[in-house]
Amino acid sequence: MAKYLQLIDQIQQQIASEIWLPGEKLPSLREQVAQSGMSLMTVMHAYQVLESQGWIVSRPQSGYYVAPRAEFLSQPASHQKVQLTESVDINDFIFEVLQACRDPDIMPFGSAFPDPELFPQRQLMRSLSAVSHSLKPADALNNLPPGNEALRKTLSKRYALQGIQVSPEEIVITNGAMEALNLSLQAVTAPGDWVVVENPCFYGALQAIERLQLKAVAIASHPQHGIDLTELAATLAKLPVKACWMMSNQQNPLGCTLSREKKQELVALLEAHQVTLIEDDVYSELWFGSEKPLPAKAFEKQDSVLHCSSFSKNLVAGFRVGWVAAGRHAQRIQRLQLMSTISTSAPMQLALVDYLGSRSYDVHLRRLRQRLEQRKSLARQSLRRHLPASAKINDSQGGYFLWIELPEAVNTTELYYRALREKISIAPGKMFSTSEQYANYFRFNTAWEWNDSREAAVATLGRLIAEMLQGQRWP
């Protein structure tokens, strides 16, 4: 772990343990240098990150202080550590929420996608135009499963840069990450099988489990530390689990990233029980700081991890190009794809090959991460200004989601409908669980450029929440 991250973790733990109380002054930069033995630049960077996350505040000519309302979300007091669900039925509500986000007049805080203006649209369109003019009849066949060879080789090289050996023959190009995840789940399960998910979890996992007639085992996940491995181990000892679908980096909706040690322990535990890990890693490029977190796949020893990702959250949503590093399951997934969508669009695959060959991708990613980090900080500050003091905001080192806990008196599904009448969308907690345990939580998308209209929308959200806390009935 980078030194500045070590210092961030240390100070966060000290604040959480109330060694430093809200409003108290922290050691100065030079005092921290002397105490930690780190360089001044390292300490400055750590303090700047802590400030951007809302843990501390700076005061001119005075120094750094613990933020007045440092927040630490925990799991709900009534939280079940393990929840068994033999029949998942959540698709209709999720469809309703996602449809509302399509309205251009709606403030899209409930959207799952980042602001498209963050993407290099012109360069991508130039690449698409270039390949469209040179398409040959054979290109349609050459891009059938497992997908374009040059694109698979490019992905294989990007894995290699992280020290992960994935052959191009193990990679299957798909119609976005959702197809990669769905095909992966279908490849290793049969109707009636048990599948582990996190609680809360990405609603796409619940939709897939419902569609494939599987049974869900939801394991509690902590907002900062992720899935409870003790409860996972106990569950694996009791039930014939076939697969585990989870996010180890920038988990949606919590935003947390598992530590390297926890990823290693997770993979070892699943391999000991011969359970396949379906790793949803669509936010893997949206990390903040100086070091990209490894996926759980980096720690496999038995070809046990199906690693799924896409370009939709970091480059272009409309192309719908994803992939799965499927290992020994690659042939099975190709056959399943041929029986469903047949293949991913040949022009889109070729356009990505052309763009990625320009070496502009990593420049774009660096700029994207910087802008997302800035926007997340601005959105968090706005929420703190307008939400009641009792609201808690879970922040994270990456991505563009904030997970927000409101007092139990506020049902966020009702808040969703009230806000929708004001042309504002949120993602209520009901979307991310098969129970009502997260009825007072919601996910907030921070990827949009901050302006007066977004500030006004957050103020409206604050007013609606205040009205609900005062017991005002909804007309």
C-alpha positions as CSV (number, residue, x, y, z in Angstrom):
1,M,0.0,0.0,0.0
2,A,1.3,3.5,-0.9
3,K,2.6,5.5,2.1
4,Y,0.0,8.3,1.8
5,L,-2.8,5.6,1.8
6,Q,-1.3,4.2,5.0
7,L,-1.4,7.6,6.6
8,I,-5.0,8.2,5.4
9,D,-6.1,4.8,6.9
10,Q,-4.3,5.6,10.2
11,I,-5.9,9.1,10.6
12,Q,-9.3,7.7,9.6
13,Q,-9.0,5.0,12.3
14,Q,-7.9,7.6,14.9
15,I,-10.9,9.7,14.1
16,A,-13.2,6.7,14.2
17,S,-11.8,5.7,17.6
18,E,-12.3,9.3,18.8
19,I,-8.6,9.9,19.4
20,W,-9.3,13.1,17.5
21,L,-12.8,14.5,18.1
22,P,-14.8,16.7,15.7
23,G,-13.4,20.2,15.8
24,E,-10.0,19.2,17.2
25,K,-6.8,20.3,15.5
26,L,-4.7,17.6,13.9
27,P,-0.9,17.7,14.0
28,S,0.5,20.2,11.5
29,L,2.1,19.0,8.3
30,R,5.6,19.3,9.7
31,E,4.6,17.6,13.0
32,Q,3.1,14.8,11.0
33,V,6.3,14.5,8.9
34,A,8.4,14.3,12.1
35,Q,6.0,11.7,13.6
36,S,5.5,9.5,10.6
37,G,8.9,9.8,8.9
38,M,7.1,10.4,5.6
39,S,8.0,13.2,3.2
40,L,6.2,16.5,3.3
41,M,4.6,15.8,-0.2
42,T,3.3,12.5,1.0
43,V,1.7,14.0,4.1
44,M,0.2,16.9,2.1
45,H,-1.3,14.5,-0.3
46,A,-2.9,12.5,2.5
47,Y,-4.3,15.5,4.1
48,Q,-5.7,16.8,0.8
49,V,-7.4,13.4,0.2
50,L,-8.9,13.4,3.7
51,E,-10.2,16.9,3.2
52,S,-11.8,16.0,-0.2
53,Q,-13.5,13.1,1.5
54,G,-14.9,15.3,4.3
55,W,-12.9,13.8,7.1
56,I,-11.0,17.0,7.9
57,V,-11.2,20.7,7.0
58,S,-8.5,23.3,6.6
59,R,-8.5,26.7,8.1
60,P,-6.2,29.4,6.6
61,Q,-3.2,30.3,8.8
62,S,-4.5,27.8,11.4
63,G,-4.1,24.2,10.1
64,Y,-6.2,21.1,9.7
65,Y,-9.2,20.1,12.0
66,V,-11.4,17.1,12.2
67,A,-14.6,17.9,10.3
68,P,-17.6,18.9,12.5
69,R,-19.7,15.9,11.4
70,A,-17.3,13.1,10.6
71,E,-19.5,10.2,9.6
72,F,-19.1,6.5,9.8
73,L,-21.9,4.3,8.5
74,S,-22.4,0.9,10.0
75,Q,-24.9,-1.8,9.0
76,P,-28.5,-1.3,10.1
77,A,-29.1,-2.2,13.7
78,S,-31.7,-4.8,12.7
79,H,-29.4,-6.2,10.0
80,Q,-29.5,-9.9,9.4
81,K,-26.0,-11.2,8.7
82,V,-27.3,-13.9,6.4
83,Q,-30.6,-13.8,4.5
84,L,-31.9,-16.7,2.5
85,T,-34.3,-15.9,-0.4
86,E,-35.7,-18.9,-2.4
87,S,-37.6,-16.6,-4.8
88,V,-36.4,-13.2,-5.9
89,D,-39.0,-10.8,-7.2
90,I,-37.6,-7.3,-7.7
91,N,-37.4,-6.8,-11.4
92,D,-40.6,-4.7,-11.9
93,F,-39.5,-2.0,-9.3
94,I,-36.0,-1.8,-10.8
95,F,-37.4,-1.4,-14.3
96,E,-39.6,1.4,-13.1
97,V,-36.7,3.3,-11.5
98,L,-34.4,2.9,-14.5
99,Q,-37.1,4.0,-16.9
100,A,-37.6,7.3,-15.0
101,C,-33.9,8.1,-15.3
102,R,-34.3,8.2,-19.1
103,D,-36.4,11.3,-19.0
104,P,-34.0,14.2,-20.0
105,D,-35.9,16.6,-17.7
106,I,-35.2,14.4,-14.6
107,M,-32.2,15.3,-12.4
108,P,-30.3,11.9,-12.7
109,F,-29.0,11.3,-9.2
110,G,-30.5,7.8,-9.4
111,S,-28.7,7.0,-12.6
112,A,-26.2,4.1,-12.7
113,F,-24.1,5.8,-15.5
114,P,-21.6,8.7,-15.3
115,D,-22.1,12.0,-17.2
116,P,-21.5,11.1,-20.9
117,E,-19.8,14.5,-21.4
118,L,-16.9,12.9,-19.5
119,F,-16.2,10.6,-22.4
120,P,-14.0,11.3,-25.5
121,Q,-17.0,11.3,-27.8
122,R,-15.3,12.9,-30.8
123,Q,-12.3,10.6,-30.8
124,L,-14.6,7.5,-30.5
125,M,-16.8,8.7,-33.3
126,R,-13.8,9.3,-35.5
127,S,-12.7,5.7,-34.8
128,L,-16.2,4.4,-35.6
129,S,-16.3,6.4,-38.8
130,A,-12.9,5.1,-39.9
131,V,-13.7,1.4,-39.4
132,S,-17.2,1.8,-40.9
133,H,-15.7,2.9,-44.2
134,S,-13.3,0.0,-44.2
135,L,-15.6,-2.8,-43.1
136,K,-15.4,-6.0,-45.1
137,P,-18.0,-8.8,-45.4
138,A,-15.6,-11.1,-43.5
139,D,-15.5,-8.8,-40.5
140,A,-18.9,-10.0,-39.2
141,L,-17.5,-13.5,-39.1
142,N,-14.2,-12.5,-37.6
143,N,-15.9,-10.8,-34.7
144,L,-18.2,-13.7,-33.7
145,P,-17.6,-15.3,-30.3
146,P,-15.1,-15.1,-28.7
147,G,-14.8,-11.7,-30.3
148,N,-12.3,-9.6,-32.1
149,E,-8.8,-11.0,-31.7
150,A,-7.0,-7.7,-31.6
151,L,-9.4,-6.5,-28.8
152,R,-8.9,-9.6,-26.8
153,K,-5.1,-9.3,-27.2
154,T,-5.3,-5.7,-26.0
155,L,-7.3,-6.7,-22.9
156,S,-4.8,-9.6,-22.2
157,K,-1.9,-7.1,-22.2
158,R,-3.8,-4.8,-19.8
159,Y,-4.2,-7.8,-17.4
160,A,-0.5,-8.5,-17.8
161,L,0.3,-4.9,-16.6
162,Q,-1.2,-5.8,-13.3
163,G,0.7,-9.1,-13.1
164,I,-2.4,-11.2,-14.1
165,Q,-1.9,-13.9,-16.7
166,V,-5.0,-14.1,-18.9
167,S,-4.6,-15.5,-22.4
168,P,-6.6,-13.9,-25.2
169,E,-8.3,-17.3,-25.7
170,E,-9.8,-17.1,-22.2
171,I,-11.5,-13.8,-23.0
172,V,-15.0,-13.6,-24.5
173,I,-16.2,-10.2,-25.8
174,T,-19.8,-9.5,-24.8
175,N,-22.7,-7.0,-25.1
176,G,-21.6,-5.0,-22.1
177,A,-20.8,-6.3,-18.6
178,M,-24.3,-7.4,-17.9
179,E,-24.2,-10.0,-20.6
180,A,-20.8,-11.1,-19.4
181,L,-22.2,-11.5,-15.8
182,N,-25.4,-13.2,-16.9
183,L,-23.7,-15.7,-19.2
184,S,-21.1,-16.4,-16.4
185,L,-23.8,-17.1,-13.9
186,Q,-25.7,-19.3,-16.4
187,A,-22.6,-21.2,-17.2
188,V,-22.0,-22.4,-13.7
189,T,-25.5,-22.9,-12.2
190,A,-28.8,-24.6,-12.9
191,P,-32.3,-23.5,-11.8
192,G,-32.7,-24.0,-8.0
193,D,-29.0,-23.6,-7.2
194,W,-27.9,-21.3,-4.4
195,V,-25.9,-18.1,-5.2
196,V,-24.2,-15.8,-2.8
197,V,-24.6,-12.1,-3.2
198,E,-23.7,-9.1,-1.0
199,N,-26.2,-7.3,1.1
200,P,-26.7,-4.6,-0.2
201,C,-25.8,-5.6,-3.7
202,F,-26.0,-4.4,-7.3
203,Y,-29.5,-4.9,-8.5
204,G,-28.4,-6.6,-11.7
205,A,-27.3,-9.6,-9.6
206,L,-30.9,-9.9,-8.2
207,Q,-32.4,-9.5,-11.7
208,A,-30.2,-12.3,-13.0
209,I,-31.0,-14.6,-10.1
210,E,-34.7,-14.0,-10.7
211,R,-34.5,-14.6,-14.4
212,L,-32.5,-17.9,-14.0
213,Q,-34.8,-19.2,-11.2
214,L,-31.9,-19.4,-8.7
215,K,-31.9,-18.9,-4.9
216,A,-30.1,-16.0,-3.2
217,V,-28.0,-16.1,-0.1
218,A,-27.4,-12.4,0.9
219,I,-24.3,-11.9,3.2
220,A,-24.0,-8.7,5.1
221,S,-21.5,-6.2,3.7
222,H,-20.0,-3.4,5.8
223,P,-19.8,0.1,4.2
224,Q,-16.1,0.4,4.7
225,H,-14.9,-3.2,5.0
226,G,-17.1,-5.2,2.6
227,I,-18.5,-8.7,2.8
228,D,-18.5,-10.5,6.2
229,L,-16.1,-13.5,5.5
230,T,-17.0,-15.2,8.8
231,E,-20.6,-15.4,7.9
232,L,-19.7,-16.4,4.3
233,A,-17.6,-19.3,5.6
234,A,-20.5,-20.5,7.9
235,T,-22.9,-20.3,4.9
236,L,-20.6,-22.2,2.6
237,A,-20.3,-25.0,5.3
238,K,-24.1,-25.3,5.5
239,L,-25.4,-24.8,1.9
240,P,-24.4,-26.3,-1.5
241,V,-23.6,-22.9,-3.0
242,K,-22.6,-22.9,-6.6
243,A,-21.5,-19.3,-7.3
244,C,-20.7,-16.0,-5.6
245,W,-21.5,-12.8,-7.5
246,M,-19.8,-9.8,-6.0
247,M,-17.8,-6.6,-6.5
248,S,-14.4,-6.4,-4.8
249,N,-13.6,-2.9,-6.1
250,Q,-15.8,0.2,-5.7
251,Q,-18.8,-2.0,-4.7
252,N,-22.2,-0.7,-5.9
253,P,-24.0,0.8,-4.0
254,L,-21.6,1.0,-0.9
255,G,-18.5,2.2,-2.8
256,C,-16.1,0.2,-0.7
257,T,-13.0,-1.7,-2.0
258,L,-11.8,-4.9,-0.3
259,S,-8.3,-4.8,1.0
260,R,-5.7,-6.9,-0.8
261,E,-5.6,-9.3,2.2
262,K,-9.4,-9.7,2.2
263,K,-9.5,-10.4,-1.5
264,Q,-6.9,-13.1,-1.0
265,E,-8.8,-14.6,1.9
266,L,-12.1,-14.5,-0.1
267,V,-10.7,-16.4,-3.1
268,A,-9.1,-19.0,-0.9
269,L,-12.3,-19.5,1.0
270,L,-14.4,-20.0,-2.2
271,E,-11.8,-22.3,-3.7
272,A,-11.8,-24.5,-0.6
273,H,-15.5,-25.0,-1.1
274,Q,-15.3,-25.2,-5.0
275,V,-17.5,-22.2,-5.4
276,T,-17.0,-20.1,-8.6
277,L,-16.5,-16.3,-8.0
278,I,-18.3,-14.1,-10.6
279,E,-16.4,-10.8,-10.2
280,D,-18.2,-7.7,-11.3
281,D,-15.4,-5.2,-11.8
282,V,-17.0,-2.5,-14.0
283,Y,-15.6,0.3,-11.8
284,S,-12.1,-1.0,-11.7
285,E,-10.6,2.0,-13.6
286,L,-12.3,4.6,-11.4
287,W,-10.0,4.5,-8.5
288,F,-8.6,7.6,-6.7
289,G,-5.0,7.9,-5.6
290,S,-1.8,6.5,-7.0
291,E,-2.3,2.8,-7.1
292,K,-4.9,0.7,-9.0
293,P,-6.5,-2.0,-6.8
294,L,-6.1,-5.5,-8.0
295,P,-9.2,-7.6,-8.8
296,A,-9.9,-10.7,-6.8
297,K,-8.9,-12.7,-9.9
298,A,-5.3,-11.8,-9.2
299,F,-5.3,-14.2,-6.3
300,E,-6.9,-17.3,-7.8
301,K,-5.0,-20.6,-7.8
302,Q,-7.6,-22.9,-9.3
303,D,-9.1,-21.0,-12.3
304,S,-12.0,-20.2,-10.1
305,V,-12.8,-16.5,-10.9
306,L,-14.8,-15.3,-13.9
307,H,-13.7,-11.7,-14.2
308,C,-16.3,-9.4,-15.9
309,S,-15.9,-5.8,-16.9
310,S,-16.7,-3.4,-19.7
311,F,-15.9,0.0,-21.2
312,S,-19.4,1.4,-20.4
313,K,-18.6,3.1,-17.1
314,N,-15.2,4.6,-18.1
315,L,-15.1,5.2,-21.8
316,V,-18.4,4.8,-23.7
317,A,-21.8,3.5,-22.6
318,G,-23.5,3.3,-26.0
319,F,-21.1,0.9,-27.6
320,R,-22.2,-1.9,-25.2
321,V,-18.8,-3.7,-25.3
322,G,-17.8,-5.8,-22.3
323,W,-15.9,-9.0,-21.6
324,V,-15.3,-11.9,-19.3
325,A,-12.0,-13.5,-18.6
326,A,-13.5,-16.9,-18.3
327,G,-10.7,-19.4,-18.1
328,R,-11.9,-22.9,-18.5
329,H,-15.5,-21.7,-18.9
330,A,-14.7,-19.7,-22.1
331,Q,-16.1,-22.3,-24.5
332,R,-19.3,-22.8,-22.5
333,I,-19.9,-19.1,-22.4
334,Q,-19.3,-18.7,-26.2
335,R,-21.9,-21.4,-26.9
336,L,-24.4,-19.7,-24.6
337,Q,-23.7,-16.4,-26.3
338,L,-24.3,-17.9,-29.7
339,M,-27.7,-19.2,-28.5
340,S,-28.8,-15.7,-27.3
341,T,-27.3,-12.5,-28.7
342,I,-25.0,-14.3,-31.2
343,S,-22.2,-11.8,-30.9
344,T,-21.2,-8.2,-30.0
345,S,-21.5,-5.6,-32.7
346,A,-18.5,-5.9,-35.1
347,P,-18.2,-2.1,-35.8
348,M,-18.2,-1.3,-32.1
349,Q,-15.4,-3.9,-31.4
350,L,-13.4,-2.6,-34.4
351,A,-13.9,1.1,-33.3
352,L,-12.5,0.2,-29.8
353,V,-9.5,-1.5,-31.3
354,D,-8.8,1.6,-33.4
355,Y,-9.2,3.9,-30.4
356,L,-7.2,1.8,-27.9
357,G,-4.4,1.6,-30.5
358,S,-4.1,5.4,-30.3
359,R,-2.8,5.2,-26.7
360,S,-5.2,7.9,-25.7
361,Y,-7.1,5.6,-23.3
362,D,-4.9,6.0,-20.3
363,V,-4.7,9.8,-20.7
364,H,-8.5,9.9,-20.7
365,L,-8.7,7.6,-17.7
366,R,-6.3,9.9,-15.6
367,R,-8.4,12.9,-16.5
368,L,-11.7,11.1,-15.8
369,R,-10.6,10.0,-12.4
370,Q,-9.5,13.5,-11.5
371,R,-12.8,15.0,-12.6
372,L,-14.9,12.3,-10.8
373,E,-13.0,12.9,-7.6
374,Q,-13.6,16.6,-7.8
375,R,-17.3,16.2,-8.6
376,K,-17.8,13.7,-5.8
377,S,-16.3,16.1,-3.3
378,L,-18.6,18.9,-4.5
379,A,-21.7,16.7,-4.4
380,R,-20.8,15.5,-0.9
381,Q,-20.4,19.1,0.4
382,S,-23.8,20.1,-1.1
383,L,-25.5,17.1,0.5
384,R,-24.0,18.0,3.8
385,R,-25.3,21.6,3.5
386,H,-28.9,20.5,2.7
387,L,-29.6,17.1,4.2
388,P,-30.5,17.0,7.9
389,A,-27.6,16.6,10.4
390,S,-28.8,13.1,11.2
391,A,-28.1,11.9,7.6
392,K,-24.9,9.9,7.2
393,I,-22.9,9.7,4.0
394,N,-20.6,6.8,3.1
395,D,-17.7,8.0,1.0
396,S,-15.0,5.9,-0.7
397,Q,-11.8,6.1,-2.6
398,G,-13.2,5.8,-6.1
399,G,-16.2,5.6,-8.3
400,Y,-19.1,8.1,-8.4
401,F,-21.6,6.8,-5.9
402,L,-22.4,8.0,-2.3
403,W,-24.4,5.6,-0.1
404,I,-26.6,7.7,2.3
405,E,-28.4,6.6,5.5
406,L,-31.4,8.6,6.6
407,P,-33.2,8.3,9.9
408,E,-35.5,5.2,10.1
409,A,-38.6,7.4,9.9
410,V,-37.7,8.2,6.3
411,N,-38.7,5.5,3.8
412,T,-36.6,6.2,0.7
413,T,-39.0,4.5,-1.7
414,E,-41.6,7.1,-0.7
415,L,-38.9,9.7,-0.9
416,Y,-38.1,8.5,-4.5
417,Y,-41.8,9.1,-5.5
418,R,-41.9,12.5,-3.8
419,A,-38.6,13.5,-5.5
420,L,-39.8,12.2,-8.9
421,R,-42.7,14.7,-8.7
422,E,-40.1,17.4,-8.4
423,K,-38.2,16.0,-11.4
424,I,-35.4,14.5,-9.3
425,S,-34.4,10.8,-9.3
426,I,-32.6,8.8,-6.6
427,A,-31.9,5.1,-6.3
428,P,-33.8,3.9,-3.2
429,G,-32.4,1.2,-0.9
430,K,-35.1,-1.2,-2.0
431,M,-33.3,-1.7,-5.3
432,F,-30.3,-3.3,-3.6
433,S,-31.8,-5.9,-1.3
434,T,-34.5,-8.6,-1.3
435,S,-35.6,-7.3,2.2
436,E,-36.6,-4.0,3.7
437,Q,-33.4,-3.6,5.7
438,Y,-32.3,-0.7,3.6
439,A,-35.6,1.1,3.5
440,N,-34.0,4.3,4.9
441,Y,-31.0,4.3,2.5
442,F,-30.4,5.6,-1.0
443,R,-27.6,5.8,-3.6
444,F,-26.6,9.1,-5.1
445,N,-24.8,9.6,-8.4
446,T,-22.1,12.3,-8.1
447,A,-20.7,12.1,-11.7
448,W,-22.5,15.2,-13.0
449,E,-20.9,18.6,-13.3
450,W,-21.9,20.7,-10.3
451,N,-24.0,23.8,-11.0
452,D,-26.8,25.9,-9.6
453,S,-29.6,23.5,-10.8
454,R,-28.0,20.5,-9.1
455,E,-27.5,22.5,-5.9
456,A,-31.2,23.5,-6.1
457,A,-32.2,19.9,-6.6
458,V,-30.2,18.8,-3.5
459,A,-31.9,21.6,-1.5
460,T,-35.2,20.2,-2.7
461,L,-34.2,16.7,-1.6
462,G,-33.3,18.2,1.8
463,R,-36.7,19.9,2.1
464,L,-38.6,16.7,1.2
465,I,-36.7,14.7,3.8
466,A,-37.3,17.4,6.4
467,E,-41.1,17.2,5.6
468,M,-41.1,13.4,6.0
469,L,-39.3,13.7,9.4
470,Q,-41.9,16.2,10.5
471,G,-44.6,13.7,9.6
472,Q,-46.1,15.7,6.7
473,R,-48.3,13.5,4.6
474,W,-47.8,13.2,0.9
475,P,-50.7,14.6,-1.1
